[in-house]
Amino acid sequence: GPPGTLDEAIGAPVSLPPFSLPAEYASAGAKHPADAYQQAWSLIEASAPLKAIEILDPALELEPTSASLRTLRAWAYFKSAQLHRAEADLVVLVEESPTDVWARFALGRVLERQSRYADALPHLRLAAVMSGDVEHEATLLRVERRLAETEGSIDTLR
């Protein structure tokens, strides 16, 4: 995709969940979380993840169970190298939806960027199996190699 896209951020094609919002938030007066989602998406793609987070935080206060807002915030955290915060959002997403390939792969990438290779492997393995994506496979192999180099033995991969 174009520079700064979610695909590029985690190194693989992605598909974000569609934004959905209960009808009670359509009331006048409050900033609609769907508007926040669109604004934040544009800001992240324009390489302004910190501004996106400023918009997403209040939207998530209004709609704390929104996977789409949380996914977008995790991406913004990832792009701004706030890896612990990205990890926290991604752990919630993976717990709520274990088959969410994007969240699982992104969690693996966040853990990899923290040099937590052993923690990253289960997520990367599942994402690679679920997606069949060659980029997911390449990431998995890279992390397995880094873990073996760190541990000093290929036996740790079994």
Protein Blocks (a to p, Z undefined) as FASTA:
>chain_A
ZZhiaklmnopacddddddddfklmpghiacfklmmmmmmmmmmnopaklmmmmmmmmmm
mmmmlmklmmmmmmmmmmnopaklmmmmmmmmmmmmmmlmklmmmmmmmmmmnopmklmm
mmmmmmmmmnopaklmmmmmmmmmmmmmmnopaklmZZ
